[in-house]
Structure formats: structure tokens, C-alpha cells
Amino acid sequence: MTPTKLMVAALAIAFSTSAFALEKKKICTWDPVGKNGPVMTFYSDLKPKAINWGLDLEFIAYTDEKVASNDFKAGVCEGAHLTAILSRQFVPFSGTLDAIGGITSDEGLQKIIATLASPKAGSILTNGPYEAVAAWPVGSMFAFVNDREIDTVAEFSGKKISVLNEDPQIHKLTNMVGASPVGTSLATFSGQFNNGNIDIVFMPALAYNTFELYHGLGTKGGILDYRMYFGMLQTVIKKDAFPADFGNNMRSYVVNRLKDINKLVEDAEKEIPGKYWIKTTPETQKEFVKLSRDVRLALKAEGKMDPKALKLLWKIRCAENPGASECATPE
């Protein structure tokens, strides 16, 4: 064989080997805006990185989260990017990371993300055939209210509260404060709030512009400055469909992008006009702390929140504030 033919043969083998090694995988990706939305944009740099992992990732945009979840179940995709509410059915541990009052500071958030990036974390993030390979924080969840007079726990009584995708913790909170739950989805909650059919929604600052919630706030409404919990998006996969190290690679990727994520959140909070922020009193904050703990413990007893995840979050909170009353009794 001539040198030229030998080179051509070598290149052909190299290309065929590369093509064979590159496995194509689809991720059903919820993005409220669609294929040109923030989630799809944020994940755009992952595709070339995944090539180095031997994967050709295709992110399929869904504006309806439930459809994305159902398609994942049906096998349309090997992975799904969802809110923690819908991901909890696949991996309860990771779906509990958005427990109300669970993460209370940026430092606590960084600790939990770093903890999940450990190679040892793969076992607790696996449930049957599923693995949670990424937890994306979307910022603190705030109470958006259509009347500034709704500024204490007591004022929640009798109000209509959005319960997104049958979220058990907001449903439990609604019952505990004597409010009326209104079932919503990510496709309907903003319209309900903006039209005045709902008095309170729990959302991160990123939702203010994305869902045009300023229409619902109007001239009378506002946003309580108390950080209820950190909202989470989760990427869940069918474990057997991916290489064994994919989860570790993804979680390390999230750690490396955390500064970018935090900047998105900080910028979103700064974009909200100062007139909308409602300062909560120390007494009200204590009431929210107690309410949050009551909700967590009730859902733990009902088997709707993962006890190991709750204990980990408790440890992180008490490492930061060992004098807190809750630290005397582990969750």
C-alpha cells in the first residue's frame, strides 16, 4: 500500500471510530421561552464539552414542563431538564433540595452544590433507573403578592395561592396558613396572577420579566424580601443510557458554571424596581422560619420529602448558625 493510500485508510478509520464512539442522546428540556430561551442558551456550551465525553447531546425545547416530563417517561428522550417539583418523582433526594427553608444562604447553596459534585454523591442521586446529574439553582423564591398589605404570615389567610404542578410543599403551606390553593402550571400561573385570579405566587426574580409578573403586581402589589427557599432545576437521566461517569462530569460542570448562574440571578434581582420590594420584620421572618420547618416535617412524615436530603440541608444550616433553635433537634 502506498503512503498516500495508507494515510487515507488511517483517516477513514479515525473518522469512523470517532463517529462510532459519539453516542447521540436527547434531553427533553423545559424552557419557558422555547428554543431561544435562557435554559437552552445556558446549555449551549455543554454540547461541545459533551463531545469530549463521547456524547452528541441534543436539547429539545419544551415550553410545557409536563409534556417534557411525560416524553421522558415515554422514552422520547434519555434525559429531562425539569423543575425540582416534577423531578422529585424520579429522584426524591435531589427533588428535595428545594425544600422550603432548606437552603437559607448563598454559602449554604455553594456547599450543597459542591457536596453533590463529589464522586461519592452518585449513589444518593440515583433512584432505580434514574440519576440526577445536575441541580441548577435559579435563585431565591419570593412571595409575589398583588397587595402590599399581604406582608405577614397571618395576612396569607383567606388569600388565593398558586400551587404549581401540585407542589406538595406549597399545598401544605397553603393549608397551614388558611389560604385557598389554586392549581396552576408553568403555562398558566402567570396569566392567573396577572389577571388578579391569584393573590400570591412563589417565584424567583428571574420570573419577574420572563413571565411579565409586573402586570400582576400593578400599583398595589409587591414582593416580600424574605427568601423562602432556593428554586432548583434538575437534569435527570436514565442512568443505563449514558456512560458511567456522565453524572460526575455534569455535576462538575455545574460547579464550574455556578458563578455564571449566580450572576444571572443577581442581575434579575437588580432589574426589579426598588418600589416593589416589601421589607419583612424580624417577627415575620421568625414566623416564616417556623412555618417552613412545620411544612418540611409534615411532608417528611407523609413520605413526600426525602429524609436524607432534609438531614443534609439541616447540617449545612446548623454549621452556619449552630445557635439556631432547630439545631437542637435534627430533621
C-alpha positions in Angstrom: 0.0 0.0 0.0 1.4 3.4 -1.0 1.9 6.1 1.7 -1.0 8.1 0.3 -3.4 5.2 0.4 -2.1 4.3 3.9 -2.9 7.9 5.1 -6.4 7.8 3.6 -7.1 4.5 5.2 -5.9 5.8 8.6 -8.1 8.9 8.3 -11.1 6.8 7.4 -10.6 4.5 10.4 -10.1 7.6 12.7 -13.4 9.2 11.5 -15.4 6.0 11.6 -14.1 5.3 15.1 -15.0 8.8 16.2 -18.5 8.6 14.8 -19.0 5.2 16.4 -17.8 6.4 19.8 -20.1 9.5 19.7 -23.4 8.4 21.2 -26.4 10.6 20.4 -28.6 11.4 23.4 -31.7 13.6 23.6 -32.6 15.8 26.6 -36.2 16.9 26.9 -35.5 20.5 28.1 -38.1 22.7 29.7 -37.5 26.3 28.8 -40.4 28.8 29.4 -39.4 30.8 26.3 -38.6 27.8 24.0 -35.6 27.0 21.8 -34.2 30.6 22.1 -34.9 30.8 25.8 -32.5 31.2 28.8 -32.2 27.5 29.6 -31.4 26.5 26.0 -28.9 29.4 25.8 -27.2 28.5 29.0 -26.8 24.8 28.0 -25.4 25.8 24.6 -21.8 25.4 25.7 -22.4 21.9 27.0 -22.8 20.3 23.6 -19.1 20.8 22.6 -18.0 19.8 26.0 -20.0 16.5 25.8 -18.2 15.6 22.6 -15.1 15.1 24.8 -17.2 12.7 26.9 -18.1 10.7 23.8 -21.6 12.1 23.5 -23.6 14.0 21.0 -26.2 15.8 23.1 -29.4 17.2 21.6 -31.5 19.5 23.7 -35.1 19.5 22.7 -37.0 22.6 23.9 -40.4 22.3 25.6 -42.5 25.2 26.9 -44.8 22.9 28.7 -42.9 21.1 31.5 -45.4 18.3 32.0 -45.1 17.4 28.3 -41.3 17.2 28.7 -41.7 15.0 31.8 -44.1 12.7 30.1 -42.0 12.4 26.9 -39.0 11.5 29.1 -41.1 8.7 30.8 -42.2 7.5 27.4 -38.7 7.2 26.1 -38.7 10.1 23.6 -35.6 11.4 25.4 -32.9 9.8 27.5 -32.8 12.7 29.9 -35.0 15.6 31.0 -34.4 19.1 32.4 -37.3 20.0 34.8 -38.1 21.9 37.9 -37.4 20.1 41.2 -41.2 19.7 41.6 -41.5 17.3 38.7 -38.1 15.8 39.0 -38.9 14.6 42.6 -40.8 11.7 41.2 -37.7 10.3 39.5 -35.0 11.1 42.2 -36.6 12.1 45.6 -33.3 13.2 47.1 -32.4 15.8 44.5 -36.0 16.8 44.2 -36.0 17.7 48.0 -33.2 20.2 47.6 -35.8 23.0 47.0 -37.4 22.2 50.4 -38.9 25.4 51.8 -36.4 26.9 54.3 -33.9 24.1 53.3 -31.2 26.3 51.9 -31.1 29.8 53.5 -27.9 31.4 52.2 -25.6 31.7 49.2 -22.9 30.0 51.2 -25.2 27.1 52.0 -26.1 26.8 48.3 -22.5 26.6 47.3 -21.9 23.9 49.9 -24.7 21.7 48.7 -23.6 22.1 45.1 -20.0 21.3 46.0 -21.2 18.3 48.1 -23.2 16.9 45.1 -20.1 17.3 42.9 -18.3 14.7 44.9 -17.9 11.3 43.1 -19.4 9.7 46.2 -22.6 11.6 45.7 -23.7 9.5 42.7 -25.3 6.8 44.9 -27.6 9.2 46.7 -28.6 10.9 43.5 -29.6 7.6 41.9 -33.1 6.1 42.3 -33.8 2.9 40.4 -33.1 3.5 36.7 -32.8 7.3 37.2 -29.9 9.6 38.2 -30.0 13.3 38.9 -26.9 14.6 37.1 -27.3 18.4 37.7 -29.0 20.7 40.1 -29.3 24.3 38.8 -30.2 27.0 41.3 -32.4 29.6 39.8 -32.3 32.0 42.8 -34.3 32.6 46.0 -38.0 32.1 45.8 -40.0 35.1 46.9 -43.7 35.7 47.6 -45.1 37.9 44.8 -48.3 39.5 46.2 -51.0 41.6 44.5 -51.5 43.7 47.6 -48.7 45.2 49.7 -50.9 44.6 52.8 -50.1 40.9 52.5 -46.8 41.2 54.4 -47.1 38.7 57.2 -48.0 35.0 57.6 -51.3 36.0 59.1 -52.2 38.0 56.0 -51.9 34.9 53.9 -55.0 33.6 55.4 -58.0 33.7 53.1 -55.9 34.5 50.0 -55.6 32.5 46.8 -52.1 30.9 46.4 -50.7 29.4 43.3 -49.8 25.7 43.7 -47.6 24.9 40.8 -47.8 21.4 39.3 -49.5 20.1 42.5 -46.3 21.0 44.5 -46.9 19.3 47.9 -45.0 21.8 49.9 -46.8 24.9 48.7 -50.1 23.0 49.0 -49.2 22.1 52.6 -48.2 25.7 53.3 -51.4 27.0 51.9 -53.4 24.7 54.1 -51.4 25.6 57.2 -51.9 29.3 56.8 -55.6 29.0 56.0 -55.4 30.1 52.3 -57.0 28.7 49.2 -54.9 26.6 46.9 -55.2 27.3 43.1 -53.8 24.6 40.9 -51.5 26.0 38.2 -48.8 25.0 35.8 -45.8 27.0 34.4 -48.0 27.7 31.4 -51.0 29.1 33.4 -49.8 30.6 36.7 -48.6 34.0 35.3 -51.9 34.6 33.5 -53.9 33.8 36.6 -51.7 36.1 38.7 -51.6 38.9 36.2 -55.4 38.8 35.8 -56.0 39.0 39.5 -57.3 35.5 39.9 -54.5 34.6 42.3 -53.2 36.8 45.2 -49.8 35.1 45.8 -47.2 33.2 43.7 -43.8 32.0 44.9 -41.3 32.7 42.2 -37.6 33.7 41.7 -36.6 37.1 40.5 -35.9 35.6 37.1 -39.7 35.1 36.7 -40.4 38.9 37.0 -39.5 39.7 33.4 -39.8 36.2 31.9 -43.4 35.8 32.9 -44.2 39.6 33.0 -45.3 39.4 36.6 -45.2 43.2 36.8 -48.7 43.1 35.3 -49.9 41.2 38.4 -48.1 43.5 40.8 -49.6 46.6 39.3 -49.7 49.6 41.5 -50.7 47.9 44.7 -48.6 44.7 44.7 -45.1 43.9 45.8 -42.5 41.2 46.6 -41.7 40.2 50.1 -37.9 40.4 50.6 -37.8 37.2 52.7 -36.0 34.4 50.9 -38.4 31.4 51.2 -36.1 28.8 49.6 -33.8 28.4 46.6 -35.6 27.2 43.5 -33.9 24.4 41.6 -34.0 23.0 38.1 -32.8 19.4 37.8 -31.4 17.4 34.9 -32.4 13.7 35.3 -31.3 10.9 33.1 -31.9 7.2 32.5 -28.7 6.0 34.0 -28.1 3.0 31.8 -28.4 5.1 28.7 -25.2 7.1 29.5 -21.6 6.4 30.3 -20.9 5.7 34.0 -19.0 9.0 34.5 -21.6 11.2 32.9 -23.2 12.2 36.2 -19.8 13.2 37.7 -18.9 15.2 34.6 -22.2 17.0 34.7 -22.1 17.9 38.4 -18.5 19.2 38.0 -19.8 21.3 35.0 -22.4 22.9 37.2 -19.8 23.8 39.9 -17.7 25.5 37.2 -20.8 27.4 35.9 -22.0 28.5 39.3 -20.6 32.0 39.1 -22.4 32.5 35.8 -25.6 31.2 37.3 -25.3 33.5 40.3 -24.7 36.5 38.1 -27.9 35.8 36.2 -29.8 35.6 39.4 -28.2 38.8 40.8 -28.9 40.7 37.7 -32.5 39.6 37.7 -32.9 40.8 41.3 -31.4 44.1 40.4 -33.7 44.6 37.5 -36.8 44.6 39.8 -37.7 48.2 40.6 -37.0 49.0 44.3 -40.6 50.2 44.8 -41.8 46.6 44.6 -39.7 45.2 47.5 -41.6 44.8 50.8 -39.3 44.7 53.8 -40.3 42.0 56.3 -39.9 42.5 60.0 -37.8 40.2 62.2 -41.0 38.9 63.7 -42.4 37.9 60.3 -39.2 36.3 59.4 -39.3 34.1 62.5 -42.9 33.1 61.6 -41.7 32.0 58.2 -38.9 30.0 59.7 -41.3 28.2 61.9 -43.9 27.7 59.1 -41.2 26.3 56.8 -40.0 23.8 59.4 -43.6 22.7 60.1 -44.1 22.1 56.3 -40.9 20.1 55.9 -41.5 17.9 58.9 -45.1 17.3 57.8 -44.0 16.3 54.3 -41.3 14.1 55.7 -43.8 12.3 57.8 -46.0 11.8 54.8 -43.1 10.4 52.7 -43.2 13.3 50.3 -39.7 14.6 51.0 -36.5 12.6 51.3 -35.3 12.4 54.9 -31.6 12.1 53.9 -31.8 15.3 51.9 -33.6 17.1 54.7 -30.9 16.0 57.2 -28.1 17.2 54.9 -29.7 20.6 54.5 -30.2 20.7 58.3 -26.5 20.0 58.8 -25.5 22.8 56.4 -27.8 25.3 58.1 -26.6 24.4 61.6 -23.0 24.6 60.5 -23.6 28.2 59.6 -25.8 29.0 62.6 -25.3 26.5 65.4 -27.2 28.6 67.8 -30.5 28.3 65.9 -33.3 26.6 67.9 -33.8 24.0 65.2 -30.2 22.7 65.7 -31.2 21.1 69.0 -33.5 18.6 67.1 -32.3 17.1 63.8 -34.7 16.8 60.9 
